[in-house]
Amino acid sequence: MGRASDQRIQLCIGHAGAGFNQVLPDAAVRRSLRPVLPGCPYTESMRLPHAILCGVTTALTLLAAQPPMTRLTIEVTDLKGDPVEQASVTVRFVEGRSVKSFGKEIVTRYHLKTDSQGIARIPPIPQGKILVQVIAKRFQTFGEVFEVYEPERTIQVQLKPPQPQYSVHSVH
């Protein structure tokens, strides 16, 4: 057995089973500490530190579990302002806060079609940089990176008609 000051008591935090070690200074102090409940490793003197640690642990768990999210609405129109129906909209999370929640991946890419009003509503996506791509028949493809840090955001996309095609080959 080592010195009394080197002995440790394992303390369990909450129901998760996570724990930390508290070093007790000597055997005399250890004997003078009264358990909070019979069989419980916590003592009277550990109540406040344990409460503080539980509060901090809970707050950090909630912060890590739920990265800030944004609800996106993409409005797609042509140059005259008319809605573009059935345009393919791809939204992809590029960079920002954590994209994991309790070890599970959060969906960070969506493929949708615009409705008759030219609107695509994206489920919540992590805040940060996102890439929005829009493809529609009879229009140029649109693609741009946006920084999104609001709880809700509407992005207006105006599609351009295709450019004329030219040939460098001459007819003989």
Secondary structure, 3 states (H helix, E strand, C coil): CCCHHHCEEEEEECCCCEEEEEECCCHHHHHHCCECCCCCCCEHHHHHHHHHHHHHHHHHHHHHHCCCEEEEEEEEECCCCCECCCCEEEEEEEEECCCEECCEECCCEEEEECCCCCEEEEEEEECEEEEEEEECCCCCCEEEEEEECCCEEEEEEECCCCCCCCCCCCCC
